[in-house]
Amino acid sequence: MQLGWTVSGVGHAVLFLVLLFGGLFRGDRIPEAISVSDVAIISEEEFAALALPGAAPEPQTEAPDVSAPEESEPAPEAPAEDAAPSLPEATEVETPDAPDTPDITVPDPVPDAVVVDQAPPVPVAPSEQDGTSLERDAVAAPAPRVAALPQVAPPPEVETAPDVVPDSAPEPTPEPEPEPEPEEPAAPEAASDRIVTEAEEEQNYAPASSMRPRSRPARPVRQAEPVPEPTPAPTTNTDDAVAAALAESQTQTPAPAPSGPPLTGGEKEGLRVAISRCWNVGSLSTDALGTTVVVAVEMEQNGRPITGSIRLVSSSGGSATGERQAFDAARRAIIRCGTQGFGLPVEKYDQWREIEMTFNPEGMQFR
Amino acid sequence: MKACLALCLGLSLLTAAHAQDRSGPLRIEITEGVIEPVPIAVAPFIAENAAAAEFAREITGVVASDLTGTGLFRDLPKEAYISQITDFNGEVAYADWKAINAEALVVGAVTLTSDNQLLVKFRLFDIFTGAPLGDGLQFAGSTQSWRRVAHKVADQVYSRITGEDGYFDSRVVFVEETGPKNARQKRLAIMDYDGANVQYLTDASSIVLAPRFSPTGDRVLYTSYETGFPAIYELAVGAVQKRALSSLDAGTMTFAPRYAPDGRTVVYSEARGGNTDIFKLDLASNQRTRLTSAPSIETAPSFSPDGSQIVFESDRSGNQQLYVMSVNGGEPTRISFGQGRYGTPVWSPRGDFIAFTKQNAGRFHIGVMRTDGSNERLLTASFLDEGPTWAPNGRVLMFTRESAGADGQPALFSVDISGRNLRRVPTRTAASDPAWSPLLP
C-alpha cells in the first residue's frame, strides 16, 4: 500500500517538475524573431494591373545628358591660384627700412652704427632643436623661437589650404577659431577658499561658489549673569602669611579652570567657521604660508575679542618675517570677524574667556 | 557584571581626567581661510606745490595700478572715503578707514623743486593695529623718472604688507613682432614691467630671438640670424652696443644662452653635425666647456640661483623631459615624469621652483614644479603658451601666449605663481619671448 502511494507520489512529482521546468532544457526555447510586414488588401483589378508586363519600368539605356555647363556658370577654380597669394615670394624680401615707431614717445635709442643697412640674409630654418638639416626656408617664413618646441607644431593649424574652394567668390577662407579666448582675461576678484588655475578650470564642473552656512543666531541676551567670582581666600583658618599669600596667588590665576558645561562641537565649529571667513591668506608670502602660528586672545562677555590682548603664543615652520606676516593675518581675522561678536553662549563664558587659536595655512598653499 | 562595572568606572575616571586636562583656554585650530584681495586705500598723493599737481595725480595712479595689478590688493574707491588726507603729517582717523573696511592706508606727497627734482614721500598705515607700518620714506628723482619713483613706492608698500620683495621697478626685454605671420619682422625692445616706456634695442633687419638679461640688468644676451645662422650676441643696454660672442665657431648654430648668477659665465646650446649639446663659456677667458655629450638634443639650460646646478630639456629618454645636472656637467637627473613634453625650464630666483612649458593633449601649459620634480602644477592652458620668465621676487611669471589661426598673434601674459591673476601685459604690437630683469637699483 505504502509502496503504491510512494510510486504515485514520486511519479506525480516528476510530472509536475517536468511540466514546470522542462522548458528550461529545451534547445529551441528561444523564440524565433518574428518578422512583421505591412500588408494591404487590394482588389483583383489592382492585382491585374500590377501583374501586367507592360507596367514594368523600362531599363534606361542611354546615359543622361552631361553636357558641360554654360559659360555663364562659373566653373570651380583650382585652389592653387587662390591659395598662392597668401604666401610671400622668396624674392620679395625687402631691405628693411628704419623702424616705424610713430607712436612711441621715447625716441628710438638705436644708433645708426647698429643698423645693418643691407638686405638681411635668408634666415635658416630653426633646426637647432632637432639638430637635423640646415635647409633654407624657401618662403622666408619666420623661424620659431629657439626656446620653443619647433618640432612640435601647435595642434590644429587651421591656416592650411582649404579643402573646399568656393564657387566663384574668392573670399578669404573663413577661419575657424578652435579656441576663442578673451582679450584680457583677469582673475575674478571674488573671494575664494581655493585656487583654481586656468589649467584646471575646464575640468571643474562643480558650482563655482556656494552659500556658506550662516552663523548661528545671536542668543537672547540674558540677564546679567554674575561672573563667577573667585573663591575668597581663606584668611581666618591660618596665621601663616606665606600660606595666605600662596592661596591669594592661586585665586588670582588668569586662567582659572573653566566651570559650567563645555562648549558643544557645534558651538566650537561655529567659532572656527566665523574666524575662517575672515582669515585672508591671499596676500601672504610663500614663507608666511608655511608658518603656523598659535594666537591667544581674551574675550569679552559679549563675545567680542579684546583687541589689545591678542598675542602670539608660538609659531613654527617659517622665518621671523613669515611669522610676523602670519600673525598679522591671524590678528586681522580675529578683529574683523569679532567686531559683532562671535555669538558664543554667555552661560559658558568661563569656557571661552580665553581662546588659543592655531592658524595652520598648510592646506592653503597650493590646492 | 563585575567586569561591566569596572569598565564603567574606568570610563568615568578617564572622562574626569580628560575634563581636568581641558582646563585653561579654549583651543581651536583653523586650517581653512579665504583668498581675496586685501582692501587698501591709496589716498591721492598731496601736491605740496602747484607744479607737482600733475605728478601727484600720475604717481598715485601708478602706485594704485601696481598694487591692484598683483591681484593681492583692492583699491577702495575714493568716493567711499569718509575722511580725506589733506596733510601728509596729519593724524590718521583710523576709525574712518576701518569703517570702510580698509586694512591699509597709503599716504603720500609730491614736491617739485626749483631744480626740477621730484621729491616723493609716503607713509603706510595698518588700520587694524592703528599704527604706521614701517617708517616713512622719501624718494628723489628727475621728472623723467617719475614712473620709476612711483614703482619704488609701490614696491615698498607691497613688501611691507606681504613680506616679500616687490617687482614693480623692473624692466622686461622682449621681441616685438610686426608684419604678417609669414613675413614677421622682429626686433628687440625693452619696457617697464607694466608695458610703459618702450625702447628698441635692435632694428628689424634680422630675426632676433630669446633675449636674456644679465644678473645686473645692464646686458642682454640674444640669438640673431644676422649672419644667416643663429648666433649669440651680447648687447649693452645702456650704450646699445652689441658684440658677437667671439669664441663661438662660425658655421655652427648657437642659441638659447643664459647668464650664470655671477654674470661671468654663459651656458648655451650648440648644434653641430646634427647634434645639439650644452656648453659653458667663460666670458673673460673665452674658454668653452662642453657639459653634455649625448647623441640626443640637450638645450634650454638655466642656472640655479646659487650657480651650482643647471636645469635643461632633453629628449634622451625618447620624449622631451627636464633634467638637472651639476654646473660642471656629469650625469643628469631627470625630474619630470608626467605625460606630455616639457621644455624651456627656468629656475626661480628664490630657488624653490622651476617653471616650464608643457605640451600635452594638444594644449600648451605654463607650469611650476619643485626643483626635484615634485608638486607639479599647471598654471595656464591655451592654444600656445611658452617661454616663462620669473619676476625678480619669484612670485609672478610672464610668458608668451599666441592665439590660433592665420591672424594669430603672440602677446605677453603674466600669472601669479598660485595660478591666479592671469593678465595680458599691454604692448603696442605683437610681442614674444619676454625676459624679466632684476630689480633696478
Interface residues (C-beta under 8 A of the other chain):
Chain A: S86 L87 P88 P96 A98 P99 T101 D103 I104 V106 D108 P109 V110 P111 V114 V115 V116 D117 Q118 P120 P121 V122 P123 V124 P126 S127 E128 Q129 D130 G131 T132 S133 L134 V139 A140 A141 P142 A143 R145 V146 A147 A148 L149 V152 P154 P155 P156 V158 E159 E175 P176 E177 P178 E179 E181 E183 E184 P185 A186 A187 E189 A190 A191 S192 D193 R194 I195 V196 T197 E198 A199 E200 E201 E202 A255 A257 P258 P262 L263 K268 L271 R272 I275 S276 R277 C278 W279 N280 V281 G282 S283 L284 S285 T286 D287 A288 A296 T321 G322 R324 Q325 D328 R331 R332 A333 I335 R336 Q351 W352 R353 E354 I355 E356 M357 T358 F359 N360 P361 E362 G363 M364 F366
Chain B: A19 Q20 R22 S23 G24 P25 L26 R27 I28 E29 I30 T31 E32 G33 V34 I35 E36 P37 V38 G71 L72 F73 R74 E103 D126 F128 T129 I161 T162 G163 E164 P180 K181 N182 A183 R184 Q185 K186 R187 N197 V198 Q199 Y200 L201 T202 D203 A204 S205 S206 I207 L209 A210 T223 Y225 E226 T227 G228 F229 P230 V240 Q241 K242 M253 F255 A256 S269 A271 G274 N275 T276 I297 T299 A300 Q320 R341 G343 T344 R350 D352 T357 Q359 G362 R363 F364 H365 G367 N375 R377 L378 L379 T380 A381 S382 F383 L384 E386 G387 R395 T400 E402 S403 A404 G405 A406 D407 V415 D416 I417 S418 G419 R420 N421 L422 R423 R424 R428 S432 D433
